[in-house]
Amino acid sequence: MSTLLKTSSMPSMKKSIAFLFCLFFLTNITLAQSIVKATQDFIALLGDGQKNNTLFAFDDPERFNFHFVPMARKGITFNEMNPAQQAAALKMLSLCASEKAYQQSQEIMQLEIVLKALEKRTESDRYRDPGNYHISIFGVPTNHSIWGWRFEGHHQSFNFSFNEAQKGVGAPIFLGSNPAIVLDGPSKGKQLLKAETDGGFTLLHALNQEQLKKAIIDSIAFKDILSFDKRSALIGNPVGISYSDLTAPQQKLLLNLLEIYVNRNTKLFAKDQMDQIKKDNLNLLYFAWAGATTEALGKGTYYRIQGPGILIEYDNTQNNANHVHSVLRDLKHDFGGDVLLEHYQQSHK
């Protein structure tokens, strides 16, 4: 009886798998088309002068001008957009980023108001400004072209790239928070990057003494993320404790932490990236820690996850260790990767 049931259920199972594959494939295409359409709609709302400051060739060096500090940038700002343009720009981000990352992005912009008050800046001082975030588009967005776009300003940078099949990748993605925990005022207690902070400490505190000897690479935290604003995020060979040296529950904690960063992307981009990380061999992932091993103001901390194709960094040292920087870098596909750029240049000769 059991053999008959197993045999008769196989065609049904195969059909289910085929259906799910087709559904995923079609969903991916639909999302890519939605992103292209949203970007085309945004461009259509821009005036000629605005387009000159927003649209670049895909191989323009500006595409690699990656920063997360308050500084002058190219690309139209929210201050320069009307409400319809702002809504169209945010729709682009909502399609490419996860719901949580989109919300974090909006809250980071609003933290500029908190910073302005903390630093006692005058109303006319525009150094801290929630409208000083930029949109830049690289290449011509169509359903069959190589293109990309960037959303960037103080403490955030989202970089998305697409090939001719509209397979997308989101990297680098930087999110920062100053203050990490709001200590006073109406938003007191708010901790924007709490999951990133808690996830690191949870994994660290799950390690035994022998494992800690491997994981902790320095008693003093680094002053910032080591990859900083470099086009290439290569920072040397992985150090710390390897995935293979962790127990099964600890491995789960490491993957949970990694997924917090990968899931800054929309689900379909995140799935592609996680599939690649697993393909690269999870046993080659390393977790490293530097600085204090307990969370407290004034105690700087740093951690990173590094593998053949991935680098994640977290640093909380500035402003009395109440200022977080965190980044997701794809060592093979940051900014779409060199292969995509070379293909674009060859096709435009």
Kinemage of the C-alpha trace (Angstrom):
@kinemage 1
@onewidth
@group {chain A} dominant
@subgroup {mainchain}
@vectorlist {calphas} color= white
{ca met a 1} P 0.000 0.000 0.000
{ca ser a 2} L 2.719 2.490 1.011
{ca thr a 3} L 4.716 1.736 -2.156
{ca leu a 4} L 1.631 2.345 -4.302
{ca leu a 5} L 0.973 5.655 -2.570
{ca lys a 6} L 4.554 6.824 -3.041
{ca thr a 7} L 4.559 5.865 -6.710
{ca ser a 8} L 1.220 7.456 -7.484
{ca ser a 9} L 2.148 10.686 -5.718
{ca met a 10} L 5.352 11.251 -7.712
{ca pro a 11} L 3.741 12.819 -10.828
{ca ser a 12} L 1.746 15.139 -8.585
{ca met a 13} L 4.899 16.137 -6.691
{ca lys a 14} L 6.773 16.807 -9.937
{ca lys a 15} L 3.901 18.964 -11.166
{ca ser a 16} L 3.944 20.920 -7.898
{ca ile a 17} L 7.681 21.540 -8.155
{ca ala a 18} L 7.341 22.592 -11.797
{ca phe a 19} L 4.471 24.921 -10.876
{ca leu a 20} L 6.456 26.560 -8.069
{ca phe a 21} L 9.469 27.021 -10.353
{ca cys a 22} L 7.311 28.646 -13.030
{ca leu a 23} L 5.612 30.822 -10.425
{ca phe a 24} L 8.967 32.004 -9.059
{ca phe a 25} L 10.282 32.654 -12.587
{ca leu a 26} L 7.195 34.636 -13.578
{ca thr a 27} L 7.214 36.561 -10.295
{ca asn a 28} L 10.844 37.500 -10.898
{ca ile a 29} L 10.014 38.753 -14.387
{ca thr a 30} L 7.003 40.681 -13.094
{ca leu a 31} L 9.063 42.361 -10.372
{ca ala a 32} L 11.819 43.302 -12.832
{ca gln a 33} L 9.253 44.792 -15.193
{ca ser a 34} L 7.670 46.714 -12.317
{ca ile a 35} L 11.048 48.172 -11.343
{ca val a 36} L 11.748 49.207 -14.942
{ca lys a 37} L 8.288 50.778 -15.256
{ca ala a 38} L 8.629 52.646 -11.954
{ca thr a 39} L 12.010 54.028 -13.027
{ca gln a 40} L 10.695 55.063 -16.439
{ca asp a 41} L 7.772 56.798 -14.730
{ca phe a 42} L 10.163 58.669 -12.432
{ca ile a 43} L 12.314 59.825 -15.359
{ca ala a 44} L 9.209 60.997 -17.239
{ca leu a 45} L 8.374 63.331 -14.345
{ca leu a 46} L 11.762 65.084 -14.471
{ca gly a 47} L 12.430 68.339 -16.272
{ca asp a 48} L 15.355 68.655 -18.681
{ca gly a 49} L 17.576 70.341 -16.103
{ca gln a 50} L 16.753 67.679 -13.519
{ca lys a 51} L 17.557 64.906 -15.992
{ca asn a 52} L 21.008 66.392 -16.596
{ca asn a 53} L 21.799 65.915 -12.913
{ca thr a 54} L 20.164 62.485 -12.610
{ca leu a 55} L 20.911 60.401 -15.716
{ca phe a 56} L 24.357 58.923 -16.402
{ca ala a 57} L 25.831 56.293 -18.714
{ca phe a 58} L 26.143 52.876 -17.082
{ca asp a 59} L 29.951 53.028 -17.392
{ca asp a 60} L 30.192 56.526 -15.910
{ca pro a 61} L 32.734 56.520 -13.032
{ca glu a 62} L 30.086 58.238 -10.918
{ca arg a 63} L 28.386 54.857 -10.478
{ca phe a 64} L 31.244 53.800 -8.200
{ca asn a 65} L 31.261 57.051 -6.205
{ca phe a 66} L 30.041 55.246 -3.088
{ca his a 67} L 29.843 57.274 0.145
{ca phe a 68} L 27.816 57.344 3.347
{ca val a 69} L 28.960 60.602 4.944
{ca pro a 70} L 27.239 64.003 4.572
{ca met a 71} L 28.864 65.503 1.472
{ca ala a 72} L 28.103 67.022 -1.932
{ca arg a 73} L 26.851 64.406 -4.394
{ca lys a 74} L 25.571 64.153 -7.934
{ca gly a 75} L 21.986 63.136 -8.536
{ca ile a 76} L 18.734 64.967 -7.909
{ca thr a 77} L 17.847 65.448 -4.233
{ca phe a 78} L 14.460 65.133 -2.560
{ca asn a 79} L 14.683 68.864 -1.837
{ca glu a 80} L 14.734 69.445 -5.605
{ca met a 81} L 11.715 67.209 -6.296
{ca asn a 82} L 8.036 68.017 -6.194
{ca pro a 83} L 5.710 65.665 -4.246
{ca ala a 84} L 4.894 63.546 -7.326
{ca gln a 85} L 8.588 63.060 -8.103
{ca gln a 86} L 9.329 62.179 -4.481
{ca ala a 87} L 6.563 59.564 -4.461
{ca ala a 88} L 7.880 58.063 -7.713
{ca ala a 89} L 11.420 57.886 -6.319
{ca leu a 90} L 10.229 56.157 -3.158
{ca lys a 91} L 8.238 53.666 -5.226
{ca met a 92} L 11.492 52.625 -6.931
{ca leu a 93} L 13.098 52.013 -3.547
{ca ser a 94} L 10.077 50.147 -2.196
{ca leu a 95} L 10.283 47.701 -5.125
{ca cys a 96} L 14.031 47.053 -4.820
{ca ala a 97} L 14.469 47.037 -1.035
{ca ser a 98} L 12.698 44.861 1.507
{ca glu a 99} L 9.837 46.356 3.478
{ca lys a 100} L 12.019 46.583 6.587
{ca ala a 101} L 14.971 48.159 4.776
{ca tyr a 102} L 12.638 50.657 3.135
{ca gln a 103} L 11.301 51.619 6.563
{ca gln a 104} L 14.847 51.892 7.936
{ca ser a 105} L 15.717 54.165 5.025
{ca gln a 106} L 12.851 56.510 5.837
{ca glu a 107} L 13.764 56.570 9.530
{ca ile a 108} L 17.425 57.288 8.756
{ca met a 109} L 16.302 60.336 6.792
{ca gln a 110} L 14.260 61.510 9.779
{ca leu a 111} L 17.226 60.999 12.121
{ca glu a 112} L 18.776 64.023 10.401
{ca ile a 113} L 16.216 66.113 12.294
{ca val a 114} L 17.278 64.491 15.584
{ca leu a 115} L 20.944 65.132 14.786
{ca lys a 116} L 20.257 68.738 13.911
{ca ala a 117} L 18.653 69.264 17.322
{ca leu a 118} L 21.399 67.383 19.190
{ca glu a 119} L 24.078 69.454 17.470
{ca lys a 120} L 22.115 72.664 18.133
{ca arg a 121} L 22.253 73.741 14.501
{ca thr a 122} L 20.240 76.738 13.336
{ca glu a 123} L 17.164 76.384 11.133
{ca ser a 124} L 19.081 77.754 8.130
{ca asp a 125} L 21.915 75.233 8.565
{ca arg a 126} L 21.387 72.537 5.896
{ca tyr a 127} L 24.210 70.177 6.931
{ca arg a 128} L 21.652 67.885 8.584
{ca asp a 129} L 18.754 67.696 6.166
{ca pro a 130} L 16.228 64.870 5.580
{ca gly a 131} L 15.741 66.156 2.041
{ca asn a 132} L 19.409 65.897 1.108
{ca tyr a 133} L 19.204 62.383 -0.325
{ca his a 134} L 20.039 61.733 -3.967
{ca ile a 135} L 18.746 59.599 -6.841
{ca ser a 136} L 21.072 58.712 -9.745
{ca ile a 137} L 20.211 56.438 -12.684
{ca phe a 138} L 22.871 54.720 -14.792
{ca gly a 139} L 22.086 53.473 -18.288
{ca val a 140} L 18.643 53.371 -19.898
{ca pro a 141} L 16.093 51.284 -17.958
{ca thr a 142} L 14.265 48.892 -20.298
{ca asn a 143} L 13.237 45.244 -20.038
{ca his a 144} L 16.294 44.226 -22.094
{ca ser a 145} L 19.077 46.644 -21.121
{ca ile a 146} L 21.956 46.844 -18.661
{ca trp a 147} L 21.260 49.595 -16.171
{ca gly a 148} L 21.289 50.513 -12.498
{ca trp a 149} L 20.364 53.159 -10.004
{ca arg a 150} L 21.434 54.537 -6.629
{ca phe a 151} L 19.690 56.040 -3.626
{ca glu a 152} L 22.235 57.708 -1.354
{ca gly a 153} L 22.844 60.283 1.340
{ca his a 154} L 24.080 60.473 4.915
{ca his a 155} L 24.094 57.008 6.485
{ca gln a 156} L 22.533 55.130 3.605
{ca ser a 157} L 23.497 53.923 0.173
{ca phe a 158} L 21.450 51.502 -1.934
{ca asn a 159} L 23.040 50.405 -5.232
{ca phe a 160} L 21.017 48.263 -7.646
{ca ser a 161} L 22.200 46.801 -10.975
{ca phe a 162} L 20.388 44.802 -13.681
{ca asn a 163} L 21.544 42.727 -16.662
{ca glu a 164} L 19.713 42.304 -20.007
{ca ala a 165} L 17.532 39.572 -18.514
{ca gln a 166} L 16.714 42.021 -15.687
{ca lys a 167} L 18.289 39.774 -13.085
{ca gly a 168} L 19.008 42.228 -10.300
{ca val a 169} L 21.531 42.564 -7.497
{ca gly a 170} L 21.529 45.047 -4.627
{ca ala a 171} L 25.055 45.791 -3.379
{ca pro a 172} L 26.634 47.656 -1.778
{ca ile a 173} L 23.925 48.468 0.736
{ca phe a 174} L 24.996 50.656 3.654
{ca leu a 175} L 22.818 51.636 6.610
{ca gly a 176} L 23.990 53.722 9.545
{ca ser a 177} L 22.419 55.293 12.590
{ca asn a 178} L 23.538 58.263 14.676
{ca pro a 179} L 22.537 58.079 17.416
{ca ala a 180} L 22.371 54.301 17.509
{ca ile a 181} L 20.000 54.657 20.459
{ca val a 182} L 18.144 57.953 20.872
{ca leu a 183} L 18.799 58.989 24.475
{ca asp a 184} L 16.455 61.968 24.848
{ca gly a 185} L 13.461 63.683 23.319
{ca pro a 186} L 10.254 62.376 21.725
{ca ser a 187} L 12.070 59.421 20.111
{ca lys a 188} L 13.905 58.373 23.290
{ca gly a 189} L 14.820 54.675 23.247
{ca lys a 190} L 14.561 54.302 19.470
{ca gln a 191} L 17.211 51.889 18.149
{ca leu a 192} L 17.080 51.801 14.372
{ca leu a 193} L 19.617 49.000 13.788
{ca lys a 194} L 18.665 46.904 16.808
{ca ala a 195} L 18.484 43.602 14.884
{ca glu a 196} L 22.006 44.065 13.533
{ca thr a 197} L 23.305 44.858 17.028
{ca asp a 198} L 21.412 42.143 18.897
{ca gly a 199} L 22.212 39.503 16.276
{ca gly a 200} L 25.938 40.062 16.659
{ca phe a 201} L 25.890 39.862 20.443
{ca thr a 202} L 23.586 36.828 20.420
{ca leu a 203} L 26.028 34.876 18.269
{ca leu a 204} L 29.054 36.049 20.266
{ca his a 205} L 27.483 35.054 23.592
{ca ala a 206} L 26.598 31.615 22.224
{ca leu a 207} L 30.292 30.753 21.764
{ca asn a 208} L 32.302 28.833 24.357
{ca gln a 209} L 35.702 29.967 25.613
{ca glu a 210} L 37.702 28.029 23.025
{ca gln a 211} L 35.533 29.374 20.224
{ca leu a 212} L 35.854 32.927 21.546
{ca lys a 213} L 39.631 32.660 21.262
{ca lys a 214} L 39.172 32.157 17.527
{ca ala a 215} L 36.341 34.625 16.999
{ca ile a 216} L 37.769 37.638 18.867
{ca ile a 217} L 40.528 39.115 16.712
{ca asp a 218} L 41.178 42.264 18.754
{ca ser a 219} L 40.240 43.609 22.175
{ca ile a 220} L 39.768 47.075 20.669
{ca ala a 221} L 37.149 47.735 17.994
{ca phe a 222} L 38.216 49.269 14.701
{ca lys a 223} L 37.350 52.945 14.265
{ca asp a 224} L 35.089 52.212 11.297
{ca ile a 225} L 34.181 49.500 8.808
{ca leu a 226} L 37.390 48.491 7.034
{ca ser a 227} L 35.919 48.424 3.527
{ca phe a 228} L 34.769 52.039 4.043
{ca asp a 229} L 33.871 53.635 0.674
{ca lys a 230} L 36.202 51.592 -1.531
{ca arg a 231} L 34.993 50.339 -4.904
{ca ser a 232} L 36.534 46.957 -4.084
{ca ala a 233} L 35.602 45.572 -0.671
{ca leu a 234} L 38.525 43.139 -0.469
{ca ile a 235} L 40.072 43.565 2.996
{ca gly a 236} L 42.307 40.483 3.189
{ca asn a 237} L 41.755 36.838 3.995
{ca pro a 238} L 38.899 35.872 6.327
{ca val a 239} L 39.746 35.698 10.031
{ca gly a 240} L 37.858 34.625 13.145
{ca ile a 241} L 35.904 31.423 13.624
{ca ser a 242} L 34.678 29.421 10.641
{ca tyr a 243} L 31.162 28.137 10.063
{ca ser a 244} L 32.527 24.584 10.228
{ca asp a 245} L 33.816 25.210 13.773
{ca leu a 246} L 30.342 26.105 15.036
{ca thr a 247} L 27.680 23.782 16.408
{ca ala a 248} L 24.426 23.434 14.476
{ca pro a 249} L 22.556 25.952 16.707
{ca gln a 250} L 25.457 28.409 16.408
{ca gln a 251} L 25.498 27.978 12.636
{ca lys a 252} L 21.825 28.892 12.619
{ca leu a 253} L 22.595 32.070 14.575
{ca leu a 254} L 25.303 32.994 12.064
{ca leu a 255} L 22.937 32.479 9.132
{ca asn a 256} L 20.228 34.466 10.927
{ca leu a 257} L 22.660 37.364 11.301
{ca leu a 258} L 23.805 37.102 7.697
{ca glu a 259} L 20.201 37.089 6.473
{ca ile a 260} L 19.448 40.332 8.325
{ca tyr a 261} L 21.834 42.010 5.886
{ca val a 262} L 20.995 40.032 2.744
{ca asn a 263} L 17.302 40.659 3.400
{ca arg a 264} L 17.803 44.371 2.978
{ca asn a 265} L 17.111 43.473 -0.636
{ca thr a 266} L 13.688 42.587 -1.961
{ca lys a 267} L 12.970 38.862 -1.507
{ca leu a 268} L 13.901 37.797 -5.033
{ca phe a 269} L 17.282 39.579 -4.987
{ca ala a 270} L 17.933 38.216 -1.489
{ca lys a 271} L 17.150 34.649 -2.553
{ca asp a 272} L 19.632 34.854 -5.433
{ca gln a 273} L 22.307 36.156 -3.091
{ca met a 274} L 21.677 33.503 -0.428
{ca asp a 275} L 21.735 30.776 -3.082
{ca gln a 276} L 25.135 32.048 -4.226
{ca ile a 277} L 26.488 32.159 -0.660
{ca lys a 278} L 25.444 28.537 -0.133
{ca lys a 279} L 26.912 27.558 -3.505
{ca asp a 280} L 30.219 29.150 -2.475
{ca asn a 281} L 30.295 26.752 0.527
{ca leu a 282} L 28.968 27.810 3.924
{ca asn a 283} L 31.974 26.199 5.612
{ca leu a 284} L 34.097 29.014 4.155
{ca leu a 285} L 32.154 31.684 6.056
{ca tyr a 286} L 33.971 33.310 8.990
{ca phe a 287} L 32.717 35.395 11.904
{ca ala a 288} L 35.119 37.836 13.563
{ca trp a 289} L 34.682 40.184 16.516
{ca ala a 290} L 36.693 43.111 17.892
{ca gly a 291} L 36.133 45.260 20.957
{ca ala a 292} L 33.873 44.966 23.983
{ca thr a 293} L 31.910 41.757 24.481
{ca thr a 294} L 29.026 43.410 26.343
{ca glu a 295} L 26.750 46.106 24.982
{ca ala a 296} L 27.035 49.478 26.709
{ca leu a 297} L 27.519 53.135 25.874
{ca gly a 298} L 31.202 53.931 25.616
{ca lys a 299} L 32.170 50.349 24.721
{ca gly a 300} L 33.064 50.111 21.053
{ca thr a 301} L 32.252 46.961 19.093
{ca tyr a 302} L 32.939 45.616 15.608
{ca tyr a 303} L 32.091 42.391 13.825
{ca arg a 304} L 32.193 40.987 10.343
{ca ile a 305} L 31.043 37.988 8.351
{ca gln a 306} L 33.267 37.119 5.427
{ca gly a 307} L 33.215 34.412 2.785
{ca pro a 308} L 34.313 33.842 -0.815
{ca gly a 309} L 31.636 36.165 -2.184
{ca ile a 310} L 30.294 38.133 0.772
{ca leu a 311} L 31.454 40.731 3.283
{ca ile a 312} L 29.293 42.111 6.077
{ca glu a 313} L 30.679 44.677 8.515
{ca tyr a 314} L 29.227 46.313 11.611
{ca asp a 315} L 30.957 49.007 13.662
{ca asn a 316} L 29.778 50.976 16.698
{ca thr a 317} L 32.608 53.125 18.037
{ca gln a 318} L 31.961 56.787 17.270
{ca asn a 319} L 30.106 59.254 19.503
{ca asn a 320} L 30.801 57.305 22.684
{ca ala a 321} L 29.923 54.034 20.915
{ca asn a 322} L 26.431 55.234 20.044
{ca his a 323} L 26.860 55.531 16.276
{ca val a 324} L 26.473 52.436 14.072
{ca his a 325} L 27.800 51.787 10.576
{ca ser a 326} L 26.769 48.566 8.820
{ca val a 327} L 27.278 47.369 5.270
{ca leu a 328} L 26.532 44.491 2.899
{ca arg a 329} L 29.154 44.011 0.170
{ca asp a 330} L 29.014 41.407 -2.599
{ca leu a 331} L 32.609 40.604 -3.523
{ca lys a 332} L 31.573 39.303 -6.955
{ca his a 333} L 28.633 41.526 -7.818
{ca asp a 334} L 29.072 44.901 -6.106
{ca phe a 335} L 27.771 47.555 -8.538
{ca gly a 336} L 26.773 44.676 -10.823
{ca gly a 337} L 30.310 43.281 -11.012
{ca asp a 338} L 33.124 43.806 -13.505
{ca val a 339} L 31.713 41.235 -15.945
{ca leu a 340} L 28.477 43.220 -16.323
{ca leu a 341} L 30.409 46.455 -16.866
{ca glu a 342} L 32.666 44.849 -19.486
{ca his a 343} L 29.641 43.400 -21.284
{ca tyr a 344} L 28.002 46.827 -21.355
{ca gln a 345} L 31.133 48.474 -22.753
{ca gln a 346} L 31.505 45.796 -25.451
{ca ser a 347} L 27.887 46.204 -26.541
{ca his a 348} L 28.244 50.000 -26.776
{ca lys a 349} L 31.392 50.151 -28.915
